[in-house]
């Protein structure tokens, strides 16, 4: 299939409108115009962000309408194969430094399909640099050295350098005030604090000190324990993972052999924050006791009461070690 985007040329067929693309969509719509439909979410654009947003909303049980102006999905990330040669028409390289992209790669187990492309040990190793004095043919190693040197000089600006440039326009109070603010936020010295890091914070504050108060307005009420941000992450992780664990064990019958899952059920219950998850894993934990009579199971069920009562301030691993020692295996 081909997209209407652009043109392609081959020696055999010459110039043709459109570019072959596996992202081209047929039929162009799945919406029945004769049947009224109500949607919870409308996503405009079927690029990487739009597709993942539509998928996540749909998996959450929402009715989703995805709109795309082109005849293909992918947005700026699309590829083609022309004359047996693969062409990347948009996004080309990926790295785990791109967390959103890498998450999708891991989600669909595509990491084994990756290969190193930045390797000039074979093929053409040539970089042409053109300026007013003419053109130079360089290797890519020389290109990297030029880029590294120039960029390092460009960003080698610290707060002390900037203060030196504007010192004559500052009042004494202004200088003392913003130096204190910069040092507080950077955790460094004026010589080591990055000016670009400060500009990033300034942009987040909508380029106004008035908006900085929004960055320091809210914090979790932790009664001095200091663990609330961590516990929030743990809650999210547990509630994402526990439905998957529930789905995995749902089809397992309570017969001999499933006693090996007692420890799994105990952890599932201990890390649950929602009542329905707690009840599910507790019931699963009770079942093996009927034929094993293992005394650690009632002890674990009793210990879960303490674990759940302390969830706001302590991990279950700390509770069972200090307050409710149990052996479940």
URBELCOR-V571955 format. One record per run of one state. SS is the DSSP state (h for helix, s for strand, l for the rest). FROM is the first residue (numbers start at 1). TO is the last residue. If there is no record, write none. Layout:
ss->(SS;SS)
from->(FROM;FROM)
to->(TO;TO)
This chain:
ss->(l;s;l;s;l;s;l;s;l;s;h;l;s;l;s;l;s;l;s;l;s;l;h;l;h;l;s;l;s;l;h;l;s;h;l;h;l;s;h;l;h;l;h;l;h;l;h;l;h;l;h;l;h;l)
from->(1;2;11;14;21;24;25;41;45;47;48;60;64;68;72;73;74;75;79;83;85;89;99;108;111;114;127;132;134;139;140;156;158;159;170;172;187;194;195;205;209;216;228;250;258;271;275;288;289;293;295;310;316;323)
to->(1;10;13;20;23;24;40;44;46;47;59;63;67;71;72;73;74;78;82;84;88;98;107;110;113;126;131;133;138;139;155;157;158;169;171;186;193;194;204;208;215;227;249;257;270;274;287;288;292;294;309;315;322;329)
